[in-house]
Amino acid sequence: ALAANVSKTDPTIFNGTDGTITVSNQNGGSGTYEYSYDGGSNWETGSTKTDLSANSYSVQMRDANNHSDVIDLGTIDLYNPFSATVASTNPTINGGTDGTITVTAQGGKLPYEYSYDNGVNWSAVHSKSDCSQGSYAVKVKDA
């Protein structure tokens, strides 16, 4: 029976194409292998696939001398780096509570969660609209 391990490296920048998938510790079969990174549509001899963008890749390995001997190594998800930006508006009058905080997150793995009290409480809401004057410790996390 064929067996192997799979590892990945996510792209280093948002929408980058420097992600990799590597198949290692191969064993079984004749010892010569071919790999597919698209669910079996295309096969190649390289055990490392480079220049990959964030996406899902269905990885398979087969015995190069016995094409019916195939093992599914699973779906590997590559993610863009996670980042977030924060925008805010001050209350319109002194002592007012109509200030806002809006967080824009991208990359990483959905869903995102947001905290406006330094991680004490978390929610899926990416903005806060009842802010009084002061400092807020905003945190964002991905799945």
One Martini backbone bead per residue (centre of mass of N, CA, C, O) as a GRO file, in nm:
protein
  143
    1ALA     BB    1   0.099   0.035   0.019
    2LEU     BB    2   0.049   0.357   0.008
    3ALA     BB    3   0.253   0.634   0.147
    4ALA     BB    4   0.229   0.971   0.303
    5ASN     BB    5   0.325   1.306   0.338
    6VAL     BB    6   0.192   1.643   0.406
    7SER     BB    7   0.292   1.977   0.322
    8LYS     BB    8   0.291   2.340   0.391
    9THR     BB    9   0.302   2.676   0.233
   10ASP     BB   10   0.203   2.975   0.259
   11PRO     BB   11   0.159   3.259   0.146
   12THR     BB   12   0.329   3.573   0.222
   13ILE     BB   13   0.117   3.726   0.046
   14PHE     BB   14  -0.134   3.882  -0.076
   15ASN     BB   15  -0.191   3.711  -0.364
   16GLY     BB   16   0.024   3.512  -0.372
   17THR     BB   17   0.278   3.265  -0.543
   18ASP     BB   18   0.457   3.102  -0.280
   19GLY     BB   19   0.333   2.840  -0.245
   20THR     BB   20   0.341   2.501  -0.093
   21ILE     BB   21   0.365   2.144  -0.175
   22THR     BB   22   0.468   1.847   0.016
   23VAL     BB   23   0.587   1.524  -0.048
   24SER     BB   24   0.662   1.270   0.199
   25ASN     BB   25   0.751   0.962   0.300
   26GLN     BB   26   0.754   0.755   0.082
   27ASN     BB   27   0.568   0.442   0.030
   28GLY     BB   28   0.556   0.185  -0.169
   29GLY     BB   29   0.554   0.008  -0.422
   30SER     BB   30   0.819   0.076  -0.657
   31GLY     BB   31   0.940   0.385  -0.580
   32THR     BB   32   0.777   0.531  -0.808
   33TYR     BB   33   0.634   0.860  -0.848
   34GLU     BB   34   0.321   1.037  -0.872
   35TYR     BB   35   0.156   1.366  -0.897
   36SER     BB   36  -0.141   1.532  -0.774
   37TYR     BB   37  -0.305   1.877  -0.742
   38ASP     BB   38  -0.612   1.812  -0.910
   39GLY     BB   39  -0.751   1.516  -0.861
   40GLY     BB   40  -0.611   1.360  -1.137
   41SER     BB   41  -0.573   1.522  -1.409
   42ASN     BB   42  -0.267   1.571  -1.326
   43TRP     BB   43   0.074   1.453  -1.375
   44GLU     BB   44   0.382   1.426  -1.177
   45THR     BB   45   0.719   1.395  -1.040
   46GLY     BB   46   0.684   1.614  -0.836
   47SER     BB   47   0.683   1.654  -0.472
   48THR     BB   48   0.684   1.969  -0.544
   49LYS     BB   49   0.467   2.248  -0.528
   50THR     BB   50   0.482   2.559  -0.678
   51ASP     BB   51   0.343   2.869  -0.714
   52LEU     BB   52   0.108   2.912  -0.503
   53SER     BB   53  -0.209   2.990  -0.425
   54ALA     BB   54  -0.483   3.052  -0.274
   55ASN     BB   55  -0.628   2.728  -0.203
   56SER     BB   56  -0.753   2.418  -0.314
   57TYR     BB   57  -0.585   2.091  -0.291
   58SER     BB   58  -0.583   1.780  -0.455
   59VAL     BB   59  -0.394   1.510  -0.327
   60GLN     BB   60  -0.194   1.273  -0.513
   61MET     BB   61  -0.068   0.928  -0.537
   62ARG     BB   62   0.138   0.720  -0.757
   63ASP     BB   63   0.237   0.454  -0.923
   64ALA     BB   64   0.435   0.470  -1.206
   65ASN     BB   65   0.392   0.136  -1.268
   66ASN     BB   66   0.081   0.164  -1.127
   67HIS     BB   67  -0.194   0.355  -1.194
   68SER     BB   68  -0.401   0.201  -0.988
   69ASP     BB   69  -0.205   0.302  -0.755
   70VAL     BB   70  -0.390   0.509  -0.539
   71ILE     BB   71  -0.359   0.803  -0.325
   72ASP     BB   72  -0.530   0.999  -0.098
   73LEU     BB   73  -0.397   1.301   0.069
   74GLY     BB   74  -0.589   1.534   0.031
   75THR     BB   75  -0.692   1.852   0.130
   76ILE     BB   76  -0.519   2.154   0.061
   77ASP     BB   77  -0.499   2.461   0.236
   78LEU     BB   78  -0.437   2.783   0.122
   79TYR     BB   79  -0.341   3.094   0.273
   80ASN     BB   80  -0.366   3.402   0.330
   81PRO     BB   81  -0.262   3.642   0.495
   82PHE     BB   82  -0.337   3.793   0.790
   83SER     BB   83  -0.538   4.100   0.807
   84ALA     BB   84  -0.588   4.441   0.948
   85THR     BB   85  -0.807   4.725   0.963
   86VAL     BB   86  -0.863   5.057   1.112
   87ALA     BB   87  -1.152   5.263   1.160
   88SER     BB   88  -1.247   5.602   1.273
   89THR     BB   89  -1.481   5.797   1.472
   90ASN     BB   90  -1.578   6.063   1.630
   91PRO     BB   91  -1.760   6.221   1.820
   92THR     BB   92  -1.964   6.503   1.759
   93ILE     BB   93  -1.967   6.536   2.075
   94ASN     BB   94  -1.915   6.607   2.384
   95GLY     BB   95  -2.009   6.297   2.526
   96GLY     BB   96  -2.060   6.123   2.302
   97THR     BB   97  -2.196   5.800   2.124
   98ASP     BB   98  -2.117   5.824   1.781
   99GLY     BB   99  -1.887   5.656   1.746
  100THR     BB  100  -1.652   5.465   1.535
  101ILE     BB  101  -1.571   5.118   1.442
  102THR     BB  102  -1.377   4.971   1.168
  103VAL     BB  103  -1.317   4.642   1.039
  104THR     BB  104  -1.072   4.507   0.804
  105ALA     BB  105  -1.053   4.184   0.680
  106GLN     BB  106  -0.792   3.950   0.556
  107GLY     BB  107  -0.756   3.645   0.500
  108GLY     BB  108  -0.712   3.356   0.604
  109LYS     BB  109  -0.976   3.210   0.806
  110LEU     BB  110  -1.286   3.154   0.802
  111PRO     BB  111  -1.403   3.316   1.045
  112TYR     BB  112  -1.439   3.620   1.196
  113GLU     BB  113  -1.332   3.793   1.495
  114TYR     BB  114  -1.438   4.051   1.736
  115SER     BB  115  -1.280   4.301   1.952
  116TYR     BB  116  -1.336   4.600   2.186
  117ASP     BB  117  -1.196   4.461   2.483
  118ASN     BB  118  -0.923   4.291   2.461
  119GLY     BB  119  -1.079   3.987   2.442
  120VAL     BB  120  -1.336   3.940   2.617
  121ASN     BB  121  -1.522   3.994   2.364
  122TRP     BB  122  -1.691   3.815   2.094
  123SER     BB  123  -1.764   3.870   1.735
  124ALA     BB  124  -1.901   3.911   1.396
  125VAL     BB  125  -1.869   4.215   1.432
  126HIS     BB  126  -1.698   4.482   1.236
  127SER     BB  127  -1.863   4.697   1.420
  128LYS     BB  128  -1.883   5.013   1.610
  129SER     BB  129  -2.147   5.273   1.709
  130ASP     BB  130  -2.113   5.345   2.052
  131CYS     BB  131  -1.879   5.558   2.083
  132SER     BB  132  -1.675   5.701   2.294
  133GLN     BB  133  -1.441   5.868   2.423
  134GLY     BB  134  -1.132   5.695   2.355
  135SER     BB  135  -0.992   5.381   2.413
  136TYR     BB  136  -0.945   5.088   2.200
  137ALA     BB  137  -0.908   4.730   2.207
  138VAL     BB  138  -0.849   4.581   1.907
  139LYS     BB  139  -0.955   4.255   1.786
  140VAL     BB  140  -0.852   3.986   1.559
  141LYS     BB  141  -0.980   3.666   1.432
  142ASP     BB  142  -0.931   3.359   1.301
  143ALA     BB  143  -0.990   3.021   1.242
   0.00000   0.00000   0.00000
